């Protein structure tokens, strides 16, 4: 995911360009994982000392607002 991700929603809906962080969060949005669980997964994947809960919560809220995830 070095260049992020492009999401095309189809029809007359917008095309969204996700940066690397948003692309990683999007990839982990499986409809079952909580925001806290996604934050822990990111921390594990990137060797972070703590889970980026606020960052993930903001990113998920933005993805929901743009109807990229439900």
mmCIF file of the N, C-alpha and C atoms, coordinates in Angstrom:
data_MODEL
# 
_entry.id   MODEL 
# 
loop_
_atom_site.group_PDB 
_atom_site.id 
_atom_site.type_symbol 
_atom_site.label_atom_id 
_atom_site.label_alt_id 
_atom_site.label_comp_id 
_atom_site.label_asym_id 
_atom_site.label_entity_id 
_atom_site.label_seq_id 
_atom_site.pdbx_PDB_ins_code 
_atom_site.Cartn_x 
_atom_site.Cartn_y 
_atom_site.Cartn_z 
_atom_site.occupancy 
_atom_site.B_iso_or_equiv 
_atom_site.pdbx_formal_charge 
_atom_site.auth_seq_id 
_atom_site.auth_comp_id 
_atom_site.auth_asym_id 
_atom_site.auth_atom_id 
_atom_site.pdbx_PDB_model_num 
ATOM 1   N N  . UNK A 1 1  ? 0.812   -1.196 0.000   1.00 0.00 ? 1  UNK A N  1 
ATOM 2   C CA . UNK A 1 1  ? 0.000   0.000  0.000   1.00 0.00 ? 1  UNK A CA 1 
ATOM 3   C C  . UNK A 1 1  ? 0.852   1.255  0.000   1.00 0.00 ? 1  UNK A C  1 
ATOM 4   N N  . UNK A 1 2  ? 1.935   1.246  -0.664  1.00 0.00 ? 2  UNK A N  1 
ATOM 5   C CA . UNK A 1 2  ? 2.840   2.385  -0.614  1.00 0.00 ? 2  UNK A CA 1 
ATOM 6   C C  . UNK A 1 2  ? 2.257   3.652  -1.216  1.00 0.00 ? 2  UNK A C  1 
ATOM 7   N N  . UNK A 1 3  ? 1.282   3.528  -2.096  1.00 0.00 ? 3  UNK A N  1 
ATOM 8   C CA . UNK A 1 3  ? 0.685   4.707  -2.719  1.00 0.00 ? 3  UNK A CA 1 
ATOM 9   C C  . UNK A 1 3  ? -0.739  4.960  -2.255  1.00 0.00 ? 3  UNK A C  1 
ATOM 10  N N  . UNK A 1 4  ? -1.224  4.239  -1.277  1.00 0.00 ? 4  UNK A N  1 
ATOM 11  C CA . UNK A 1 4  ? -2.591  4.404  -0.828  1.00 0.00 ? 4  UNK A CA 1 
ATOM 12  C C  . UNK A 1 4  ? -3.529  3.533  -1.637  1.00 0.00 ? 4  UNK A C  1 
ATOM 13  N N  . UNK A 1 5  ? -4.777  4.005  -1.764  1.00 0.00 ? 5  UNK A N  1 
ATOM 14  C CA . UNK A 1 5  ? -5.812  3.205  -2.397  1.00 0.00 ? 5  UNK A CA 1 
ATOM 15  C C  . UNK A 1 5  ? -6.845  4.132  -3.020  1.00 0.00 ? 5  UNK A C  1 
ATOM 16  N N  . UNK A 1 6  ? -7.385  3.728  -4.161  1.00 0.00 ? 6  UNK A N  1 
ATOM 17  C CA . UNK A 1 6  ? -8.452  4.480  -4.812  1.00 0.00 ? 6  UNK A CA 1 
ATOM 18  C C  . UNK A 1 6  ? -9.728  3.660  -4.675  1.00 0.00 ? 6  UNK A C  1 
ATOM 19  N N  . UNK A 1 7  ? -10.788 4.310  -4.189  1.00 0.00 ? 7  UNK A N  1 
ATOM 20  C CA . UNK A 1 7  ? -12.088 3.666  -4.019  1.00 0.00 ? 7  UNK A CA 1 
ATOM 21  C C  . UNK A 1 7  ? -13.073 4.358  -4.960  1.00 0.00 ? 7  UNK A C  1 
ATOM 22  N N  . UNK A 1 8  ? -13.631 3.614  -5.898  1.00 0.00 ? 8  UNK A N  1 
ATOM 23  C CA . UNK A 1 8  ? -14.658 4.135  -6.799  1.00 0.00 ? 8  UNK A CA 1 
ATOM 24  C C  . UNK A 1 8  ? -15.983 3.526  -6.380  1.00 0.00 ? 8  UNK A C  1 
ATOM 25  N N  . UNK A 1 9  ? -16.915 4.361  -5.945  1.00 0.00 ? 9  UNK A N  1 
ATOM 26  C CA . UNK A 1 9  ? -18.175 3.866  -5.412  1.00 0.00 ? 9  UNK A CA 1 
ATOM 27  C C  . UNK A 1 9  ? -19.201 3.542  -6.477  1.00 0.00 ? 9  UNK A C  1 
ATOM 28  N N  . UNK A 1 10 ? -18.993 3.961  -7.697  1.00 0.00 ? 10 UNK A N  1 
ATOM 29  C CA . UNK A 1 10 ? -19.889 3.616  -8.791  1.00 0.00 ? 10 UNK A CA 1 
ATOM 30  C C  . UNK A 1 10 ? -21.002 4.617  -9.004  1.00 0.00 ? 10 UNK A C  1 
ATOM 31  N N  . UNK A 1 11 ? -21.602 4.540  -10.169 1.00 0.00 ? 11 UNK A N  1 
ATOM 32  C CA . UNK A 1 11 ? -22.688 5.452  -10.516 1.00 0.00 ? 11 UNK A CA 1 
ATOM 33  C C  . UNK A 1 11 ? -22.220 6.891  -10.478 1.00 0.00 ? 11 UNK A C  1 
ATOM 34  N N  . UNK A 1 12 ? -23.048 7.744  -9.912  1.00 0.00 ? 12 UNK A N  1 
ATOM 35  C CA . UNK A 1 12 ? -22.695 9.161  -9.820  1.00 0.00 ? 12 UNK A CA 1 
ATOM 36  C C  . UNK A 1 12 ? -22.000 9.492  -8.504  1.00 0.00 ? 12 UNK A C  1 
ATOM 37  N N  . UNK A 1 13 ? -21.612 8.460  -7.760  1.00 0.00 ? 13 UNK A N  1 
ATOM 38  C CA . UNK A 1 13 ? -20.930 8.671  -6.490  1.00 0.00 ? 13 UNK A CA 1 
ATOM 39  C C  . UNK A 1 13 ? -19.451 8.927  -6.723  1.00 0.00 ? 13 UNK A C  1 
ATOM 40  N N  . UNK A 1 14 ? -18.823 9.527  -5.767  1.00 0.00 ? 14 UNK A N  1 
ATOM 41  C CA . UNK A 1 14 ? -17.454 10.023 -5.901  1.00 0.00 ? 14 UNK A CA 1 
ATOM 42  C C  . UNK A 1 14 ? -16.403 8.912  -5.926  1.00 0.00 ? 14 UNK A C  1 
ATOM 43  N N  . UNK A 1 15 ? -15.236 9.308  -6.374  1.00 0.00 ? 15 UNK A N  1 
ATOM 44  C CA . UNK A 1 15 ? -14.030 8.497  -6.280  1.00 0.00 ? 15 UNK A CA 1 
ATOM 45  C C  . UNK A 1 15 ? -13.228 9.072  -5.112  1.00 0.00 ? 15 UNK A C  1 
ATOM 46  N N  . UNK A 1 16 ? -12.730 8.197  -4.257  1.00 0.00 ? 16 UNK A N  1 
ATOM 47  C CA . UNK A 1 16 ? -11.983 8.634  -3.079  1.00 0.00 ? 16 UNK A CA 1 
ATOM 48  C C  . UNK A 1 16 ? -10.561 8.098  -3.144  1.00 0.00 ? 16 UNK A C  1 
ATOM 49  N N  . UNK A 1 17 ? -9.622  8.941  -2.805  1.00 0.00 ? 17 UNK A N  1 
ATOM 50  C CA . UNK A 1 17 ? -8.210  8.571  -2.765  1.00 0.00 ? 17 UNK A CA 1 
ATOM 51  C C  . UNK A 1 17 ? -7.798  8.473  -1.305  1.00 0.00 ? 17 UNK A C  1 
ATOM 52  N N  . UNK A 1 18 ? -7.497  7.265  -0.850  1.00 0.00 ? 18 UNK A N  1 
ATOM 53  C CA . UNK A 1 18 ? -7.118  7.048  0.543   1.00 0.00 ? 18 UNK A CA 1 
ATOM 54  C C  . UNK A 1 18 ? -5.603  7.044  0.675   1.00 0.00 ? 18 UNK A C  1 
ATOM 55  N N  . UNK A 1 19 ? -5.102  7.761  1.675   1.00 0.00 ? 19 UNK A N  1 
ATOM 56  C CA . UNK A 1 19 ? -3.670  7.704  1.946   1.00 0.00 ? 19 UNK A CA 1 
ATOM 57  C C  . UNK A 1 19 ? -3.347  6.347  2.573   1.00 0.00 ? 19 UNK A C  1 
ATOM 58  N N  . UNK A 1 20 ? -2.099  6.099  2.852   1.00 0.00 ? 20 UNK A N  1 
ATOM 59  C CA . UNK A 1 20 ? -1.683  4.785  3.360   1.00 0.00 ? 20 UNK A CA 1 
ATOM 60  C C  . UNK A 1 20 ? -2.375  4.416  4.666   1.00 0.00 ? 20 UNK A C  1 
ATOM 61  N N  . UNK A 1 21 ? -2.520  5.378  5.560   1.00 0.00 ? 21 UNK A N  1 
ATOM 62  C CA . UNK A 1 21 ? -3.163  5.105  6.847   1.00 0.00 ? 21 UNK A CA 1 
ATOM 63  C C  . UNK A 1 21 ? -4.626  4.735  6.637   1.00 0.00 ? 21 UNK A C  1 
ATOM 64  N N  . UNK A 1 22 ? -5.341  5.538  5.872   1.00 0.00 ? 22 UNK A N  1 
ATOM 65  C CA . UNK A 1 22 ? -6.756  5.260  5.615   1.00 0.00 ? 22 UNK A CA 1 
ATOM 66  C C  . UNK A 1 22 ? -6.925  3.936  4.872   1.00 0.00 ? 22 UNK A C  1 
ATOM 67  N N  . UNK A 1 23 ? -6.018  3.625  3.963   1.00 0.00 ? 23 UNK A N  1 
ATOM 68  C CA . UNK A 1 23 ? -6.087  2.361  3.231   1.00 0.00 ? 23 UNK A CA 1 
ATOM 69  C C  . UNK A 1 23 ? -5.906  1.177  4.174   1.00 0.00 ? 23 UNK A C  1 
ATOM 70  N N  . UNK A 1 24 ? -4.998  1.303  5.129   1.00 0.00 ? 24 UNK A N  1 
ATOM 71  C CA . UNK A 1 24 ? -4.785  0.230  6.106   1.00 0.00 ? 24 UNK A CA 1 
ATOM 72  C C  . UNK A 1 24 ? -6.014  0.054  6.986   1.00 0.00 ? 24 UNK A C  1 
ATOM 73  N N  . UNK A 1 25 ? -6.597  1.145  7.435   1.00 0.00 ? 25 UNK A N  1 
ATOM 74  C CA . UNK A 1 25 ? -7.810  1.072  8.252   1.00 0.00 ? 25 UNK A CA 1 
ATOM 75  C C  . UNK A 1 25 ? -8.938  0.449  7.430   1.00 0.00 ? 25 UNK A C  1 
ATOM 76  N N  . UNK A 1 26 ? -9.118  0.908  6.201   1.00 0.00 ? 26 UNK A N  1 
ATOM 77  C CA . UNK A 1 26 ? -10.161 0.362  5.323   1.00 0.00 ? 26 UNK A CA 1 
ATOM 78  C C  . UNK A 1 26 ? -9.996  -1.148 5.162   1.00 0.00 ? 26 UNK A C  1 
ATOM 79  N N  . UNK A 1 27 ? -8.782  -1.599 4.955   1.00 0.00 ? 27 UNK A N  1 
ATOM 80  C CA . UNK A 1 27 ? -8.521  -3.028 4.763   1.00 0.00 ? 27 UNK A CA 1 
ATOM 81  C C  . UNK A 1 27 ? -8.917  -3.846 5.992   1.00 0.00 ? 27 UNK A C  1 
ATOM 82  N N  . UNK A 1 28 ? -8.857  -3.233 7.171   1.00 0.00 ? 28 UNK A N  1 
ATOM 83  C CA . UNK A 1 28 ? -9.192  -3.933 8.408   1.00 0.00 ? 28 UNK A CA 1 
ATOM 84  C C  . UNK A 1 28 ? -10.668 -3.814 8.787   1.00 0.00 ? 28 UNK A C  1 
ATOM 85  N N  . UNK A 1 29 ? -11.411 -3.001 8.070   1.00 0.00 ? 29 UNK A N  1 
ATOM 86  C CA . UNK A 1 29 ? -12.853 -2.850 8.337   1.00 0.00 ? 29 UNK A CA 1 
ATOM 87  C C  . UNK A 1 29 ? -13.579 -4.040 7.723   1.00 0.00 ? 29 UNK A C  1 
ATOM 88  N N  . UNK A 1 30 ? -13.810 -5.045 8.537   1.00 0.00 ? 30 UNK A N  1 
ATOM 89  C CA . UNK A 1 30 ? -14.431 -6.276 8.046   1.00 0.00 ? 30 UNK A CA 1 
ATOM 90  C C  . UNK A 1 30 ? -15.889 -6.416 8.479   1.00 0.00 ? 30 UNK A C  1 
ATOM 91  N N  . UNK A 1 31 ? -16.414 -5.403 9.142   1.00 0.00 ? 31 UNK A N  1 
ATOM 92  C CA . UNK A 1 31 ? -17.792 -5.460 9.610   1.00 0.00 ? 31 UNK A CA 1 
ATOM 93  C C  . UNK A 1 31 ? -17.959 -6.130 10.945  1.00 0.00 ? 31 UNK A C  1 
ATOM 94  N N  . UNK A 1 32 ? -16.882 -6.700 11.467  1.00 0.00 ? 32 UNK A N  1 
ATOM 95  C CA . UNK A 1 32 ? -16.946 -7.376 12.755  1.00 0.00 ? 32 UNK A CA 1 
ATOM 96  C C  . UNK A 1 32 ? -15.977 -6.792 13.774  1.00 0.00 ? 32 UNK A C  1 
ATOM 97  N N  . UNK A 1 33 ? -14.841 -6.290 13.323  1.00 0.00 ? 33 UNK A N  1 
ATOM 98  C CA . UNK A 1 33 ? -13.839 -5.728 14.234  1.00 0.00 ? 33 UNK A CA 1 
ATOM 99  C C  . UNK A 1 33 ? -14.283 -4.360 14.733  1.00 0.00 ? 33 UNK A C  1 
ATOM 100 N N  . UNK A 1 34 ? -14.042 -4.109 16.013  1.00 0.00 ? 34 UNK A N  1 
ATOM 101 C CA . UNK A 1 34 ? -14.333 -2.793 16.576  1.00 0.00 ? 34 UNK A CA 1 
ATOM 102 C C  . UNK A 1 34 ? -13.203 -1.830 16.224  1.00 0.00 ? 34 UNK A C  1 
ATOM 103 N N  . UNK A 1 35 ? -13.457 -0.556 16.448  1.00 0.00 ? 35 UNK A N  1 
ATOM 104 C CA . UNK A 1 35 ? -12.418 0.455  16.219  1.00 0.00 ? 35 UNK A CA 1 
ATOM 105 C C  . UNK A 1 35 ? -11.208 0.144  17.089  1.00 0.00 ? 35 UNK A C  1 
ATOM 106 N N  . UNK A 1 36 ? -11.442 -0.232 18.333  1.00 0.00 ? 36 UNK A N  1 
ATOM 107 C CA . UNK A 1 36 ? -10.338 -0.552 19.245  1.00 0.00 ? 36 UNK A CA 1 
ATOM 108 C C  . UNK A 1 36 ? -9.532  -1.745 18.734  1.00 0.00 ? 36 UNK A C  1 
ATOM 109 N N  . UNK A 1 37 ? -10.213 -2.757 18.219  1.00 0.00 ? 37 UNK A N  1 
ATOM 110 C CA . UNK A 1 37 ? -9.513  -3.930 17.685  1.00 0.00 ? 37 UNK A CA 1 
ATOM 111 C C  . UNK A 1 37 ? -8.698  -3.570 16.450  1.00 0.00 ? 37 UNK A C  1 
ATOM 112 N N  . UNK A 1 38 ? -9.243  -2.719 15.595  1.00 0.00 ? 38 UNK A N  1 
ATOM 113 C CA . UNK A 1 38 ? -8.498  -2.270 14.413  1.00 0.00 ? 38 UNK A CA 1 
ATOM 114 C C  . UNK A 1 38 ? -7.252  -1.509 14.845  1.00 0.00 ? 38 UNK A C  1 
ATOM 115 N N  . UNK A 1 39 ? -7.383  -0.665 15.854  1.00 0.00 ? 39 UNK A N  1 
ATOM 116 C CA . UNK A 1 39 ? -6.233  0.097  16.357  1.00 0.00 ? 39 UNK A CA 1 
ATOM 117 C C  . UNK A 1 39 ? -5.145  -0.836 16.884  1.00 0.00 ? 39 UNK A C  1 
ATOM 118 N N  . UNK A 1 40 ? -5.537  -1.880 17.573  1.00 0.00 ? 40 UNK A N  1 
ATOM 119 C CA . UNK A 1 40 ? -4.559  -2.859 18.087  1.00 0.00 ? 40 UNK A CA 1 
ATOM 120 C C  . UNK A 1 40 ? -3.892  -3.592 16.930  1.00 0.00 ? 40 UNK A C  1 
ATOM 121 N N  . UNK A 1 41 ? -4.662  -3.957 15.911  1.00 0.00 ? 41 UNK A N  1 
ATOM 122 C CA . UNK A 1 41 ? -4.093  -4.634 14.750  1.00 0.00 ? 41 UNK A CA 1 
ATOM 123 C C  . UNK A 1 41 ? -3.063  -3.749 14.050  1.00 0.00 ? 41 UNK A C  1 
ATOM 124 N N  . UNK A 1 42 ? -3.372  -2.465 13.932  1.00 0.00 ? 42 UNK A N  1 
ATOM 125 C CA . UNK A 1 42 ? -2.416  -1.532 13.314  1.00 0.00 ? 42 UNK A CA 1 
ATOM 126 C C  . UNK A 1 42 ? -1.161  -1.396 14.160  1.00 0.00 ? 42 UNK A C  1 
ATOM 127 N N  . UNK A 1 43 ? -1.333  -1.296 15.460  1.00 0.00 ? 43 UNK A N  1 
ATOM 128 C CA . UNK A 1 43 ? -0.180  -1.189 16.351  1.00 0.00 ? 43 UNK A CA 1 
ATOM 129 C C  . UNK A 1 43 ? 0.720   -2.413 16.202  1.00 0.00 ? 43 UNK A C  1 
ATOM 130 N N  . UNK A 1 44 ? 0.114   -3.593 16.160  1.00 0.00 ? 44 UNK A N  1 
ATOM 131 C CA . UNK A 1 44 ? 0.891   -4.824 15.985  1.00 0.00 ? 44 UNK A CA 1 
ATOM 132 C C  . UNK A 1 44 ? 1.596   -4.853 14.630  1.00 0.00 ? 44 UNK A C  1 
ATOM 133 N N  . UNK A 1 45 ? 0.881   -4.468 13.580  1.00 0.00 ? 45 UNK A N  1 
ATOM 134 C CA . UNK A 1 45 ? 1.430   -4.536 12.224  1.00 0.00 ? 45 UNK A CA 1 
ATOM 135 C C  . UNK A 1 45 ? 2.592   -3.570 12.018  1.00 0.00 ? 45 UNK A C  1 
ATOM 136 N N  . UNK A 1 46 ? 2.526   -2.412 12.662  1.00 0.00 ? 46 UNK A N  1 
ATOM 137 C CA . UNK A 1 46 ? 3.537   -1.387 12.438  1.00 0.00 ? 46 UNK A CA 1 
ATOM 138 C C  . UNK A 1 46 ? 4.490   -1.212 13.618  1.00 0.00 ? 46 UNK A C  1 
ATOM 139 N N  . UNK A 1 47 ? 4.405   -2.090 14.602  1.00 0.00 ? 47 UNK A N  1 
ATOM 140 C CA . UNK A 1 47 ? 5.319   -2.039 15.740  1.00 0.00 ? 47 UNK A CA 1 
ATOM 141 C C  . UNK A 1 47 ? 5.179   -0.782 16.582  1.00 0.00 ? 47 UNK A C  1 
ATOM 142 N N  . UNK A 1 48 ? 3.957   -0.297 16.733  1.00 0.00 ? 48 UNK A N  1 
ATOM 143 C CA . UNK A 1 48 ? 3.721   0.904  17.528  1.00 0.00 ? 48 UNK A CA 1 
ATOM 144 C C  . UNK A 1 48 ? 3.686   0.558  19.008  1.00 0.00 ? 48 UNK A C  1 
ATOM 145 N N  . UNK A 1 49 ? 4.115   1.475  19.845  1.00 0.00 ? 49 UNK A N  1 
ATOM 146 C CA . UNK A 1 49 ? 4.140   1.216  21.282  1.00 0.00 ? 49 UNK A CA 1 
ATOM 147 C C  . UNK A 1 49 ? 2.746   1.260  21.900  1.00 0.00 ? 49 UNK A C  1 
ATOM 148 N N  . UNK A 1 50 ? 1.811   1.945  21.256  1.00 0.00 ? 50 UNK A N  1 
ATOM 149 C CA . UNK A 1 50 ? 0.429   1.936  21.719  1.00 0.00 ? 50 UNK A CA 1 
ATOM 150 C C  . UNK A 1 50 ? -0.520  2.011  20.526  1.00 0.00 ? 50 UNK A C  1 
ATOM 151 N N  . UNK A 1 51 ? -1.724  1.545  20.749  1.00 0.00 ? 51 UNK A N  1 
ATOM 152 C CA . UNK A 1 51 ? -2.715  1.521  19.674  1.00 0.00 ? 51 UNK A CA 1 
ATOM 153 C C  . UNK A 1 51 ? -3.193  2.949  19.372  1.00 0.00 ? 51 UNK A C  1 
ATOM 154 N N  . UNK A 1 52 ? -3.255  3.314  18.092  1.00 0.00 ? 52 UNK A N  1 
ATOM 155 C CA . UNK A 1 52 ? -3.671  4.658  17.708  1.00 0.00 ? 52 UNK A CA 1 
ATOM 156 C C  . UNK A 1 52 ? -5.195  4.794  17.668  1.00 0.00 ? 52 UNK A C  1 
ATOM 157 N N  . UNK A 1 53 ? -5.823  4.638  18.826  1.00 0.00 ? 53 UNK A N  1 
ATOM 158 C CA . UNK A 1 53 ? -7.281  4.617  18.918  1.00 0.00 ? 53 UNK A CA 1 
ATOM 159 C C  . UNK A 1 53 ? -7.964  5.849  18.362  1.00 0.00 ? 53 UNK A C  1 
ATOM 160 N N  . UNK A 1 54 ? -7.489  7.032  18.724  1.00 0.00 ? 54 UNK A N  1 
ATOM 161 C CA . UNK A 1 54 ? -8.133  8.267  18.261  1.00 0.00 ? 54 UNK A CA 1 
ATOM 162 C C  . UNK A 1 54 ? -7.981  8.427  16.745  1.00 0.00 ? 54 UNK A C  1 
ATOM 163 N N  . UNK A 1 55 ? -6.819  8.100  16.237  1.00 0.00 ? 55 UNK A N  1 
ATOM 164 C CA . UNK A 1 55 ? -6.581  8.205  14.798  1.00 0.00 ? 55 UNK A CA 1 
ATOM 165 C C  . UNK A 1 55 ? -7.509  7.258  14.042  1.00 0.00 ? 55 UNK A C  1 
ATOM 166 N N  . UNK A 1 56 ? -7.632  6.033  14.514  1.00 0.00 ? 56 UNK A N  1 
ATOM 167 C CA . UNK A 1 56 ? -8.494  5.049  13.859  1.00 0.00 ? 56 UNK A CA 1 
ATOM 168 C C  . UNK A 1 56 ? -9.956  5.470  13.966  1.00 0.00 ? 56 UNK A C  1 
ATOM 169 N N  . UNK A 1 57 ? -10.374 5.950  15.129  1.00 0.00 ? 57 UNK A N  1 
ATOM 170 C CA . UNK A 1 57 ? -11.759 6.387  15.305  1.00 0.00 ? 57 UNK A CA 1 
ATOM 171 C C  . UNK A 1 57 ? -12.093 7.518  14.335  1.00 0.00 ? 57 UNK A C  1 
ATOM 172 N N  . UNK A 1 58 ? -11.190 8.470  14.196  1.00 0.00 ? 58 UNK A N  1 
ATOM 173 C CA . UNK A 1 58 ? -11.408 9.570  13.257  1.00 0.00 ? 58 UNK A CA 1 
ATOM 174 C C  . UNK A 1 58 ? -11.450 9.101  11.820  1.00 0.00 ? 58 UNK A C  1 
ATOM 175 N N  . UNK A 1 59 ? -10.570 8.178  11.493  1.00 0.00 ? 59 UNK A N  1 
ATOM 176 C CA . UNK A 1 59 ? -10.513 7.651  10.126  1.00 0.00 ? 59 UNK A CA 1 
ATOM 177 C C  . UNK A 1 59 ? -11.781 6.869  9.800   1.00 0.00 ? 59 UNK A C  1 
ATOM 178 N N  . UNK A 1 60 ? -12.225 6.013  10.709  1.00 0.00 ? 60 UNK A N  1 
ATOM 179 C CA . UNK A 1 60 ? -13.444 5.238  10.483  1.00 0.00 ? 60 UNK A CA 1 
ATOM 180 C C  . UNK A 1 60 ? -14.648 6.172  10.364  1.00 0.00 ? 60 UNK A C  1 
ATOM 181 N N  . UNK A 1 61 ? -14.706 7.194  11.193  1.00 0.00 ? 61 UNK A N  1 
ATOM 182 C CA . UNK A 1 61 ? -15.804 8.161  11.108  1.00 0.00 ? 61 UNK A CA 1 
ATOM 183 C C  . UNK A 1 61 ? -15.805 8.841  9.742   1.00 0.00 ? 61 UNK A C  1 
ATOM 184 N N  . UNK A 1 62 ? -14.637 9.182  9.240   1.00 0.00 ? 62 UNK A N  1 
ATOM 185 C CA . UNK A 1 62 ? -14.542 9.807  7.922   1.00 0.00 ? 62 UNK A CA 1 
ATOM 186 C C  . UNK A 1 62 ? -14.954 8.842  6.816   1.00 0.00 ? 62 UNK A C  1 
ATOM 187 N N  . UNK A 1 63 ? -14.527 7.591  6.903   1.00 0.00 ? 63 UNK A N  1 
ATOM 188 C CA . UNK A 1 63 ? -14.908 6.585  5.918   1.00 0.00 ? 63 UNK A CA 1 
ATOM 189 C C  . UNK A 1 63 ? -16.422 6.363  5.937   1.00 0.00 ? 63 UNK A C  1 
ATOM 190 N N  . UNK A 1 64 ? -17.020 6.373  7.126   1.00 0.00 ? 64 UNK A N  1 
ATOM 191 C CA . UNK A 1 64 ? -18.475 6.226  7.233   1.00 0.00 ? 64 UNK A CA 1 
ATOM 192 C C  . UNK A 1 64 ? -19.186 7.443  6.647   1.00 0.00 ? 64 UNK A C  1 
ATOM 193 N N  . UNK A 1 65 ? -18.695 8.636  6.965   1.00 0.00 ? 65 UNK A N  1 
ATOM 194 C CA . UNK A 1 65 ? -19.321 9.859  6.477   1.00 0.00 ? 65 UNK A CA 1 
ATOM 195 C C  . UNK A 1 65 ? -19.332 9.912  4.945   1.00 0.00 ? 65 UNK A C  1 
ATOM 196 N N  . UNK A 1 66 ? -18.296 9.341  4.343   1.00 0.00 ? 66 UNK A N  1 
ATOM 197 C CA . UNK A 1 66 ? -18.196 9.316  2.882   1.00 0.00 ? 66 UNK A CA 1 
ATOM 198 C C  . UNK A 1 66 ? -18.844 8.072  2.282   1.00 0.00 ? 66 UNK A C  1 
ATOM 199 N N  . UNK A 1 67 ? -19.476 7.263  3.155   1.00 0.00 ? 67 UNK A N  1 
ATOM 200 C CA . UNK A 1 67 ? -20.159 6.029  2.766   1.00 0.00 ? 67 UNK A CA 1 
ATOM 201 C C  . UNK A 1 67 ? -19.247 5.025  2.081   1.00 0.00 ? 67 UNK A C  1 
ATOM 202 N N  . UNK A 1 68 ? -17.980 5.029  2.493   1.00 0.00 ? 68 UNK A N  1 
ATOM 203 C CA . UNK A 1 68 ? -17.024 4.042  1.996   1.00 0.00 ? 68 UNK A CA 1 
ATOM 204 C C  . UNK A 1 68 ? -17.170 2.755  2.788   1.00 0.00 ? 68 UNK A C  1 
ATOM 205 N N  . UNK A 1 69 ? -17.421 2.886  4.089   1.00 0.00 ? 69 UNK A N  1 
ATOM 206 C CA . UNK A 1 69 ? -17.787 1.752  4.939   1.00 0.00 ? 69 UNK A CA 1 
ATOM 207 C C  . UNK A 1 69 ? -19.098 2.112  5.636   1.00 0.00 ? 69 UNK A C  1 
ATOM 208 N N  . UNK A 1 70 ? -19.810 1.084  6.031   1.00 0.00 ? 70 UNK A N  1 
ATOM 209 C CA . UNK A 1 70 ? -21.104 1.309  6.677   1.00 0.00 ? 70 UNK A CA 1 
ATOM 210 C C  . UNK A 1 70 ? -21.001 0.986  8.147   1.00 0.00 ? 70 UNK A C  1 
# 
